[in-house]
Amino acid sequence: MDQALVASIRKNLEATTTEELRRAYERGENAAKSPEEAEAVRQLLDERRTNGNRTTLALASAILIGMAATAGAWWQGAPEGFVLFAGVGGAIMGFASFYIPGLFDQT
């Protein structure tokens, strides 16, 4: 399979909506003009699904870690300003952990 051709087709299909790509993919590889086109459609759909999941997980992580940091600071008897700062800092770290590779060791 010609990867340069797949990349070129992907670039041309980037403006296409996800719904249109999904319909084209569901028609099957036989309906595609070439295996490269089918692969380009599959890659774009996979990339868009992954990006959507990443944002949802990042927001959930921000809420969870922010709450944990706030609770920890409050439990230690920290002043209100520090409790707020800990919560915001935890939320930022939780959100960023899904977008900055290697921020936390995930092994």
N, C-alpha and C positions, 0 to 999 in steps of 0.2 A: 504494500500500500504506500502510495506517494504522500509522505507527511507534508511536503510543501504544498501540494494540491489541497490537502485537508485544511491546512492553515488558511489558504486563500479562500476556500469555500466558507470556512468559519467567519472570516472577516466580512464576506458578503452577506452572511445570514445574521449578523449581530443585530441589525435593525429589525429583524423579524420578531414578532411577539412570541412569547412562550407558548401560548395556545396554538398558534399556527405551526410552530415547530413540533409540538406534541402530536397534532393531527398528522403531520407529515411522517413522523416516526412511527405512529400506530399503523399507518398504511403498510408498513413493512419495508424491508430492504429491497424487495422486488420492485416496488414502485419508485424507488430512488433511481436517479440516472446512473449512478455509479456507487461502488462501495465506499469511496472517499466521501461522497455526499452524505451517505447514511452515517458514517463515522463522525463527520462534522456536526450533524444534527444531534447525535447522541452526546458528543462532548459538550455542546452548548447547553443542552438540557441538564446534564449532570452538573455543570458549573453553576447554573442558575439555581438548582435545587440546593447545592452545597452552600452557596452564599446566603440563601434564605434561612437555612438551618443555623448557620454560623451566627447570624444576627440575633435570632431567638435565643440561642444558648448563651450568647454574650450578655444579653439583657437579664436573663435569669441568673446568671453567675454574678452580675453586678448587684442585683438585689440581695442575693443570698450572702455574698461576702460582705457587702455593706452592712447588712443587718448583724452579721456575726462580729464585725469589727466594732460596731456601735455597742452591741451588748457587752463585748469584752471590756471596752473602755468604761462603760457605765458601771459594770460589776466591780471594776478596780477602784471606783470612786473618783474618777477623773472629773475635772470641771466641765460644765456644759459645752463650752467652746471646743474643748479637746474631743469630747464625745462626738460632736458634729463633724469635726475634722477627721476623726478616725473613720466614721461612717462613709463620708464622701471619698476619702482616700481608698478605703476598701472597695467601694463601688467602682472607682476608676480602675483599680488594679484588676478586679474581677472582669470588667469589660475588656480591658486591654489584653488580658491573658489569651483571648481568642484571636487577636489580630497581630500580636507581636510574637513571631516565632522564637522559641527558646527563652521566653520571659520566665517561665517556670519549667523545671525539669519534669517531663511527663513520662519518665520511665518507671 
